Amino acid sequence: MHKRYRIRGGRLAGILAGAGAAAALVLWGTAHLRSRPAVTAATAAHGTAPGSPAAASKGGATGSVPAVPASPSNPTLPAVQYSPTHPAPAWPGPLPYPILIADSHNARMLEVTPNKQIIWRYPASSTGNGAAAGGVPGDDAFFSPHGGSIVTNDEDGGTILRIGYYNHQVLWHYGIAGKLGNGPGQLNYPDDAYLLPDGNTIVADIRNCRELTISPAGHLVSVWGKPQQGYCTTNPAQGLFGYPNGDTPQPNGDILMTFISGNRVALLSPTGQVIWDVSAPDLYGGYVSDAQLLPDGNVLVCGYGQPGVVVIFDPKTGHVVWMYHVTSGPGELNHPSLALPLPNGNIILNDDRNDRVVVIDPQTNQIVWQYGHTGVAGTAPGYLNIPDGIDVDYWRNWQGWLQQHGTAAPNAASSTSVG
């Protein structure tokens, strides 16, 4: 696959071009839409025991880890003292908190402050390429519920990794690195892996047309989505999951699903029941990516295309509440894949193929902050190479820590960006 033509951009083309192959990929068993807590002998067999010799070669968990991390022992990083519901002190300006960036084609993750200083990276060395046992990081990156670790997935490699924030160690992985498929322990373009408060991990298994819940021991707790012949269609009420590429967990346990097939967004209960299921509004040639449910019940979603679009719409009426769609010039988006709301009302998103992360002020529809140089990929400070995921660090008072310890960030060289 060409370096600049990755799975998000090539999903539909690849699926349509290889319908026969797709049929084989989705014939992975007799799993049906069912409650997440259900575990059967058949699904349990798809994982490997934690720490077993087969874990690295067959896929599954490399270790069982608690949902609540231990207190950090690394004195060079600020401790977890806050949470999204009780966030750390905000920074002034358009971006109020540091952000975690999944820099996919550089096989790394970076945490960047509002003043564009790199304060954390994985791998810890700035010269590392991100390769690790069990896969490569970079396609999406989300903090754990308690902020002490990060879950990232490697779509092309078919794996999920959980990385310790404070020790930079791979705490857990699932999947067989480099072997996409539907057999025991395998994934086929995993996307949007999240750690849940109960310790389980969810993931949208795109080309297997299913949504998985995986236990810390690497067992499949539940599988949503029936096998389909050929091109997968979307009808969650009938257990049909057409290439899911988003599965955002909600505080009450619901899951907001995004489906490429049919450009649909659906809210499912923790047991898999459909609460609502709607078509996304016009995305101007793009397809839905990584929908987010806002506190007022509206939905924020990217249209993955060029020019890209970001919309907020009311799922009850389909009415578009807000839209950003610039068709030329420096404000044009090129395949944005994930947008998140910020506490100050701004919207942050990764503009994948423009090699940048931007903050948009919805009052003016202007880009008011940017990290990365538009359309110029690179590894040096201030550069990105197809960033494919972001998250906001509400857990640590990095502002106070940097003020107390000076401006030099740990494990980072000078990293001011002009872009």
N, C-alpha and C positions, 0 to 999 in steps of 0.2 A: 504494500500500500504506500502510495506517495506520501512523503512526510507532511505535506500541507493538505492532504485529503484524508482526514481521519474519519472515524466511525460516525461522529455526529453528522458530518456533511455527506457521508456516503451511505448512510443506513438504508434509505429508500432505494437508491440506485442499486446497491449491492443485493438487496432483498429481491427486487424485481428482476434483476439480471440472472439470479440463481434460484428461481422458484423451486426447481427440483431439489436443490441442496437444502433449501429452507424447509421443505417437507420432511427431510430426514432429521433436521435439527430439532424440530418441534415434537417428534415422536419419541418423547423421553419417559413415557410411563402413563399411569392411570390416575395421576393427581387431579383432584377436583377442587373447586372453590370451597374453602372450609375455614373453620376457626383457626386462628393462629396458635392457640395453645395445644391443638391436637398433635399428637406424636404417634406414629405407627411404626411397626417394625420395618416396613419398606422404606419409609423416609429416614428413619434413624440409620439405616445401613448406608446412606449416602455420605455420612461423615466419618471421620476417624477420631479415635480417642485422643484426648490432649496428651501431648508429649510422646505419642507412640512413634516407633521408628518409621512407620509408613506415612506419617503426617506430611512430611515435606514432599514425598514423591507422589502420593496419591491425592493430596489436597486435604482440606479440613483444618481443624484448629491446631496450632502449635502449643497452645496453653490455655487454661481456663483462668480468666482474670475477673476480679470483682468489678461491679458496676461503679462503685465509688473508689477513686484512686487514693492511694496513701498520700500523706503529706509529702510535698516535694523535698528531696534531700539536696537538690542542686542549689547552692546559695547564689549562683550567678543569674538566676531567673526569678522573677516575682512569683509569689505563691498564689494559689487559687484562694481568693477571698470574696469573690462576687459571683454573680450568675446573671443570665438574661433577665430574670425577674427582679434582680437587685444588682444592676450593673455597676461596674467600676466608674470612677469619675470620668466625665466626658472631656474630650479635647475640644477647643474652640475651632470653628471653621466648618467647612462642608462635610468633612468626614470625622465623626466624633470618637471613633475607636480604631485601634489597629485591626488589620484584616489579614486573614490567612488566604493565600493564593495557591491554587493547584496549577503549577506551571507545567502543563502536561508534556510538551515536546522537549522540555529541558529535564524531564524526569525528576522533578524536585518540588518541594513545597517551601514557600517563603511566608514569613509574617512581616508585614510592612506597616510602619506607623503613619499617621496622617501627614507628618512632615517627610515621608518617603525614606525613612531609615529602615534597613533590614535588621530586625531584632531577633529573628529566629529562622532557622532553615533546617530542612531535612533533604539530603544528608547533612550532618553538621559541618562538614568541610565544604567550602565554596568551590572546590575543584572536583568534588564527587559527582558521579553521574546519576545517583539515585538508585542504582541497582541494589537489590537486597534479596535475601532468601525468601522465596514465596512470591516474588513479583516486583514490580516497579511502581513507585507512587506517581501521582500527578493528575489523574482523571478524577476530579472532584476531591474535596477534602472538607470534612466536617468535624468540629469538636465533639467529644463525648458529652453526655448530659452534665457531667460534673467537671468538665474542662481539663482533665488531667491527661487525656490522650486524644488522638486524631484518627479518624477512619478515612482511608483513601482507597480508591479502586483503580485497577489497571484494566481498562476495557479491552485493549488489544491483547493483553496477556492473560485475561480471564481470571484475575485474582482480586481478593480484598485483603488489605493490610490494616492492622491497628498499630499505631506508632505511639510510644510513650513520649509525651511532650517534654518531660524533664530528663529522661535518660536516652532518648533517641533510639530506643530498642524496638524491634518488631515484637509486640506482645502477643499477636494472634494473626493468623492468616487463614484464608479459605480459598480453595481453587487449586488447579494444577497449572503452574506457571507455563505459559506458552502453548497450552493445549486447550483450545476452545472446544466445547462440546456439551453433551447432555447426559453423560454417564455419571457414575458415582463420584461425588466431589467436584464435578466440573461446572463451569459457567460459560456462557457465550455472550460476551460483551456486557459485563456487569456494570451497572450505573447507579449513582446516588446511594451508596451504602451508608447507613446510619446505625449507630449504636443506640439501643433503646435503654430506658432506665432499668429494665429488668435484666440487662446483660445480654439479651439477644441482639442480633444484627439483622437488619432488613436490607434487601437489595433488589433493584429492578434488573432482572436477567433478560436483557432486551431480546436477543434473537432466539431465545427459548420461549419467548412470549409468556413469561410467568413472573410472579413476585414471590420471593423466598423470605422466610424467617429462619435464621440459623442460630443454634445455641452456642454457648461458649465452648462446648465440647465438639463442635463441628457437625452436629446432627441437624437435619432439616426438621424444624418444629412445625412448619406449615408450608404449603405450596398453593398459591393462588394462580389460577389459569389452567384451562383444559388444553390438552394437545390439540393442535389444528393441522390440517393438511394444507400444504402450500402457503400462500400469503396469509398471515394472521389478521383477523378482523377483531374489532373491539365491541364487546357487549358485556360489561362486567357483571350484569345481573344474571347472565347465562354462563359466567365463568370464562369469557373470552377476553384475553388481554392482548391487544394488538401492539406489540413492540413497546412496552412500557419504558419510559426514559425519565421518570420522576416518581418519587414515593415519599413525599415530605411528611414526617410524623408530626402529629398535633399534640398539644399538652394533655388532652383527654384520651389519647390513645388512638384516635382516628388517623387515617392515612390519606393524604391527598395524592391521587395518582394522575399521571400524565401519560397519554398514549399517542404515539406517532400515527398509528393507523386510525384514520377518522378524525384526527386533530381533536381529541376529546380530553376532558378533565373530569375526574370523578372523585367524590369524597366517600371513602369506605370506613365502616366501623371497625373496631379491633377484631371483630369476628368475621369480617369480610362482607358484611351486608352493605348494599349500595344505599347511601344516604341521598346523594344526587349524582347525576351523570349528564354532562352537557357538552355540546360542541363549543369549541373556542370561537371567538369572533374572527373576522377576516384578518389574517396575518400576512397578507400581501406576498404570497408565494412561499413563505416559510412554514415550518411546522412547530407545534407546541413543544416547549422544553421547560421542565423543572418549575411547574406552577407552585406558587406560594399562597396560602390562605391568610388574608389580612384580618386584623381584629374586628373590623366592621363587617366581615363576611364576604367582602369582595375578593377577587383573585388577581394576583400579579403573575404575569407569564410572559416569557420571551417567545418571539417568532423567529425561529432559527433559519435565517436566510440572508440574502443580500439584495437590496438594503434590508437590514434587520429592523425589527420592530419590538417594542415593549408596550404592553397594554395592561391596564387594570379594568376588569369588567365585573358586572354583577351576575353571578351564576343563576340567579332566579329569573332575571329578565333578559340576559344577554347584552344589556346595555353597556357600552364602553364608557367608563368613567374618566379615563385618562389614557393618552397614547403618546408615545415618542416614536416618530417615523420620519427621519431625515433622509432624503434620497440622494444627496450629493454633498461634497465638501467634507471638512474635518469632523463634522458631527454625524456623518453616516456610520451606521453600525454594520459590521460584517460578521454574520452568524453569531449573535449573542446567545448564550445558552442558559445563564442563570442570573436572575435579578432578585435582590433582597431589599426590603424596606429598612431604612435607618430610623433611629428614634427621633431625629430632627426633621423628619418628613422627606428627606432626600431618598433617592433610589440608587443603589450601587449594583453594578453588573460586570460580568466578564464578557468583553467583546472579543471573542475567541480569535478570529482570523485577522483582526486588527492588532493583535499582540498587545492588548492593553486591558486594564481594569479602569472603569470610569464611574464617577458619581454624577447623577443628573438631578438638577433642581426642577421638580415638576411644576413649580410656579412659573418658571421662565422657559422651561424645556431647553436649558443650556447645560452643557458639560461643565461642571464647576471644579472637578478634581480628576486627575488622571495619573496612573502609574503605567509605564511602558511607552514606547515610541510607536506611534501609529503606523502599522504595516511594516515595521522593521523588527525582525526577530533577533534575539541575542541573549547571551548569558551574563553579560556584565551588569553591575548594579544599575537599576533603572530600566532594564530590558526584560522582556518576557518572550516566550515562544508558544503561542496558542494556549493562553490560560483558560482552563476548562472548569474552574470551580472556585468559589470564594466562601468564606465564613467570617463572622465578626467575633473578635475576642472581647467578650464582656466580662471574662472571669478574672483578669489580672489588671492591677493598677500599674500599667506600663508607664504612664505619664509620671506618676510619683516616683517610680523606681528609677527612671532615667534622670529625673531631677536630683534624686538622692545620690546616684552613683556616677553622675556625669553623662555626657552625651554618647560615649562609646558603647555601642551595643555588643553583647556577647556573641562570639562566633561569627563576626561580620566585619568586613572592611568598610571603608567609607562608602556610603551607598545613597547619596543624594541624587534624585532623578530630576531632570528638567522637563521630562515629557508628561 
